[in-house]
Amino acid sequence: MLNNRTVNIIAAVSFLVLLYLDKIQHYNLPFWAYGLPVLIFLPLTIHGAMNIEAGFFMKVMCKADTTEKVVALSFDDGPQTGYTPVILDILQHENVPAAFFCIGKNITGNEHLLKRIYAEGHVIGNHTYSHHFWFDMKLSSNMLTDMQQMDALTVDATGLYPRLFRPPYGVTNPNLARAVKAGNYLPVGWSIRSLDTVAKDETQLLNRILAQLKPGAVILLHDTCKITADILPQLIRGIREQGYQLERIDKMLKVRAYV
């Protein structure tokens, strides 16, 4: 699988080959030929940054390596009073464990929901404090500070220090890789992106998720969306009807959820 280091080497070697042909072999290459390595580098790097499953800048756990029919539910962007309690009610009624990757700024005033998430057997993960649109443009030190702000609020509310981290929008880059390493986080992605934040049709959303089920899949949902709360009972039923069990993400991935 291509990663950042491999692509950098390919681009550098391509440039050196062009330089050799131009200056040593006197092929008199046009100036624009030196842009070819960039054409190799940029698309692959952008794709790697936007595709969390690629593990381009760092290894990210996006699914379990298993043949067992198990999957894990994960919810991003809470806690919020609108739909987090509704989703927790459904999970409790269906006896389903899940992971909640929480935004730190949403914890303030909703500490009771964070405590409830843990008390009812779910995992709390770090989804940064700010979830700012320009988070990926920050220096690694600023990223780490942002992530640790979320940790501090979680510790204050629950005594728990999250180890699992999910990047905002699933975007990765070298600065984030350094911040994750410095903070000793375990980056976790997904293998099924529901797109529930933009979905309008419940049936299409449900079918989209169920059609992608595979052993060890991690399903990305959001506890901030009405449509997600509306389809969740059907989704759980549909997953079970296909013979799958719903496991908590840390158990399925065989990792520790807290430091």
C-alpha positions as CSV (number, residue, x, y, z in Angstrom):
1,M,0.0,0.0,0.0
2,L,1.3,3.4,-0.9
3,N,2.1,5.8,2.0
4,N,3.6,9.2,2.3
5,R,7.2,8.0,2.5
6,T,6.9,5.8,-0.6
7,V,5.3,8.6,-2.6
8,N,8.0,11.0,-1.6
9,I,10.7,8.5,-2.7
10,I,8.9,8.0,-6.1
11,A,8.6,11.7,-6.7
12,A,12.2,12.4,-5.7
13,V,13.6,9.5,-7.9
14,S,11.4,10.8,-10.8
15,F,12.9,14.2,-10.4
16,L,16.5,12.9,-10.3
17,V,15.9,10.7,-13.4
18,L,14.6,13.8,-15.3
19,L,17.6,15.8,-14.1
20,Y,20.0,13.0,-15.3
21,L,18.3,12.8,-18.7
22,D,18.3,16.6,-19.1
23,K,21.8,17.5,-17.8
24,I,23.9,14.4,-18.1
25,Q,22.4,12.7,-21.2
26,H,21.5,16.1,-22.8
27,Y,18.0,15.2,-23.8
28,N,17.2,18.9,-23.5
29,L,13.9,18.3,-21.7
30,P,11.4,21.2,-21.7
31,F,11.0,23.0,-18.4
32,W,7.5,21.7,-17.9
33,A,8.8,18.1,-17.7
34,Y,10.1,18.9,-14.2
35,G,6.5,19.2,-13.2
36,L,5.8,15.5,-13.8
37,P,7.0,14.5,-10.3
38,V,4.5,17.0,-8.9
39,L,1.7,15.3,-11.0
40,I,2.7,12.1,-9.3
41,F,3.0,13.6,-5.8
42,L,0.0,15.8,-5.5
43,P,-2.9,13.5,-6.4
44,L,-1.6,10.6,-4.4
45,T,-0.9,12.8,-1.4
46,I,-4.4,14.5,-1.5
47,H,-6.1,11.1,-1.9
48,G,-4.1,9.8,1.1
49,A,-4.9,12.8,3.2
50,M,-8.6,12.5,2.5
51,N,-8.9,8.7,2.7
52,I,-8.4,7.6,6.3
53,E,-8.4,4.0,5.4
54,A,-5.3,4.5,3.2
55,G,-3.1,4.9,6.3
56,F,-1.1,7.3,4.3
57,F,0.6,9.4,7.0
58,M,0.0,7.1,9.9
59,K,-1.4,3.7,10.6
60,V,-5.1,4.1,11.4
61,M,-7.3,1.2,12.7
62,C,-10.4,1.2,10.4
63,K,-11.6,-2.4,10.8
64,A,-10.8,-5.5,12.7
65,D,-8.8,-8.3,11.1
66,T,-11.3,-11.1,11.6
67,T,-13.6,-13.5,9.8
68,E,-16.1,-13.4,12.6
69,K,-19.4,-11.7,11.8
70,V,-18.9,-8.8,14.2
71,V,-19.2,-5.1,13.6
72,A,-19.0,-2.0,15.7
73,L,-21.1,1.2,15.8
74,S,-19.4,4.5,16.4
75,F,-20.9,8.0,16.7
76,D,-19.1,11.3,16.1
77,D,-19.6,14.9,17.1
78,G,-21.6,14.7,20.4
79,P,-22.5,15.0,23.1
80,Q,-25.5,17.1,22.3
81,T,-28.9,17.3,24.0
82,G,-30.8,16.9,20.7
83,Y,-30.2,13.3,19.8
84,T,-27.4,11.9,22.0
85,P,-30.0,10.9,24.7
86,V,-32.3,9.4,22.1
87,I,-29.5,7.3,20.7
88,L,-28.4,6.2,24.1
89,D,-32.0,5.2,24.9
90,I,-32.1,3.0,21.8
91,L,-28.7,1.4,22.4
92,Q,-29.8,0.7,26.0
93,H,-33.0,-0.9,24.9
94,E,-31.3,-3.0,22.3
95,N,-28.4,-3.9,24.6
96,V,-25.8,-2.6,22.0
97,P,-22.5,-1.1,23.0
98,A,-21.0,1.7,20.9
99,A,-18.2,4.2,20.7
100,F,-18.8,8.0,21.0
101,F,-16.0,10.2,19.6
102,C,-16.8,13.4,21.4
103,I,-15.9,17.0,20.6
104,G,-14.5,18.7,23.7
105,K,-16.4,22.0,23.3
106,N,-19.7,20.0,23.3
107,I,-18.9,18.4,26.7
108,T,-19.3,21.7,28.6
109,G,-22.8,21.8,29.9
110,N,-23.3,18.2,28.8
111,E,-21.1,16.4,31.3
112,H,-24.1,14.4,32.4
113,L,-24.3,12.9,28.9
114,L,-20.6,12.0,28.9
115,K,-21.1,10.3,32.3
116,R,-24.1,8.5,31.0
117,I,-22.2,7.3,27.9
118,Y,-19.6,5.6,30.1
119,A,-22.0,4.4,32.7
120,E,-24.1,2.6,30.1
121,G,-21.1,0.6,28.8
122,H,-20.0,2.7,25.8
123,V,-16.5,4.0,24.9
124,I,-15.5,7.6,24.9
125,G,-13.1,8.7,22.2
126,N,-11.3,11.9,21.4
127,H,-12.6,13.9,18.4
128,T,-10.6,17.1,19.3
129,Y,-11.8,20.0,21.4
130,S,-12.7,22.4,18.6
131,H,-13.4,20.2,15.5
132,H,-12.5,23.4,13.7
133,F,-12.7,23.5,9.9
134,W,-9.1,24.6,9.7
135,F,-7.9,22.1,12.3
136,D,-5.7,20.4,9.7
137,M,-3.8,23.6,9.0
138,K,-2.6,23.9,12.6
139,L,0.9,23.2,13.7
140,S,1.3,19.8,15.4
141,S,1.9,21.4,18.8
142,N,-1.4,23.3,18.4
143,M,-3.2,20.2,17.3
144,L,-1.9,18.4,20.4
145,T,-3.1,21.2,22.7
146,D,-6.5,21.0,21.1
147,M,-6.7,17.3,21.6
148,Q,-5.5,17.5,25.2
149,Q,-8.2,20.1,25.9
150,M,-10.8,17.4,25.1
151,D,-9.0,14.9,27.3
152,A,-9.0,17.4,30.2
153,L,-12.7,17.9,30.1
154,T,-13.3,14.1,29.9
155,V,-11.0,13.5,32.9
156,D,-12.8,16.2,34.9
157,A,-16.2,14.7,34.1
158,T,-15.5,11.0,34.3
159,G,-11.9,10.4,35.5
160,L,-11.2,8.7,32.2
161,Y,-8.3,9.6,29.9
162,P,-9.2,8.7,26.3
163,R,-6.7,6.8,24.2
164,L,-8.8,6.4,21.0
165,F,-8.6,9.4,18.6
166,R,-10.6,10.1,15.4
167,P,-9.4,12.9,13.2
168,P,-12.0,15.6,12.2
169,Y,-13.5,14.8,8.8
170,G,-11.1,11.8,8.6
171,V,-8.3,14.0,7.2
172,T,-4.7,13.2,8.1
173,N,-1.4,14.9,7.4
174,P,2.2,14.9,8.7
175,N,1.4,17.4,11.5
176,L,-1.4,15.3,12.8
177,A,0.7,12.2,12.7
178,R,3.3,13.9,14.9
179,A,0.6,15.1,17.3
180,V,-0.9,11.7,17.6
181,K,2.5,10.2,18.3
182,A,3.3,12.8,20.9
183,G,0.0,12.4,22.7
184,N,0.3,8.6,22.6
185,Y,-3.1,8.3,21.0
186,L,-4.4,5.3,19.0
187,P,-6.0,6.7,15.8
188,V,-9.3,5.0,14.8
189,G,-11.2,5.5,11.6
190,W,-14.0,3.5,9.9
191,S,-14.6,1.1,7.0
192,I,-18.3,2.1,6.5
193,R,-19.0,5.8,6.1
194,S,-22.8,6.2,6.4
195,L,-22.9,9.8,5.1
196,D,-25.8,10.3,7.6
197,T,-24.9,14.0,7.9
198,V,-26.1,14.6,4.4
199,A,-28.7,11.8,4.0
200,K,-32.3,12.8,3.3
201,D,-33.9,9.4,2.7
202,E,-34.1,6.9,5.6
203,T,-34.4,3.9,3.4
204,Q,-31.4,4.8,1.2
205,L,-29.3,5.5,4.3
206,L,-30.2,2.2,5.8
207,N,-29.6,0.2,2.7
208,R,-26.3,2.0,2.1
209,I,-24.9,0.8,5.4
210,L,-26.3,-2.7,5.3
211,A,-25.0,-3.3,1.8
212,Q,-21.5,-2.7,3.0
213,L,-21.4,-5.0,6.0
214,K,-18.3,-7.1,6.3
215,P,-16.7,-8.9,9.2
216,G,-14.9,-6.5,11.5
217,A,-16.5,-3.4,10.0
218,V,-16.5,-0.1,11.9
219,I,-19.6,2.0,11.1
220,L,-19.4,5.8,11.2
221,L,-22.6,7.5,12.4
222,H,-23.3,10.8,14.1
223,D,-25.3,11.4,17.3
224,T,-26.1,14.8,16.1
225,C,-28.5,13.7,13.3
226,K,-32.2,13.1,13.5
227,I,-32.2,10.7,10.6
228,T,-29.6,8.6,12.4
229,A,-31.7,8.3,15.6
230,D,-34.7,7.5,13.4
231,I,-33.1,4.6,11.6
232,L,-31.0,3.2,14.4
233,P,-33.5,0.6,15.6
234,Q,-34.0,-0.7,12.0
235,L,-30.2,-0.6,11.5
236,I,-29.6,-2.7,14.6
237,R,-32.3,-5.2,13.5
238,G,-30.9,-5.3,9.9
239,I,-27.4,-6.0,11.1
240,R,-28.6,-8.8,13.4
241,E,-30.8,-10.3,10.6
242,Q,-27.6,-10.6,8.5
243,G,-26.1,-12.7,11.3
244,Y,-23.8,-10.1,12.7
245,Q,-23.1,-9.3,16.3
246,L,-22.5,-5.8,17.5
247,E,-19.4,-5.5,19.6
248,R,-17.8,-2.5,21.4
249,I,-15.1,-1.1,19.2
250,D,-12.2,-1.6,21.7
251,K,-13.1,-5.2,22.2
252,M,-13.5,-5.8,18.5
253,L,-10.2,-4.1,17.6
254,K,-8.5,-5.7,20.7
255,V,-7.2,-2.4,22.0
256,R,-7.3,-0.4,25.3
257,A,-9.8,2.5,25.2
258,Y,-8.2,4.5,28.0
259,V,-4.7,5.3,29.2
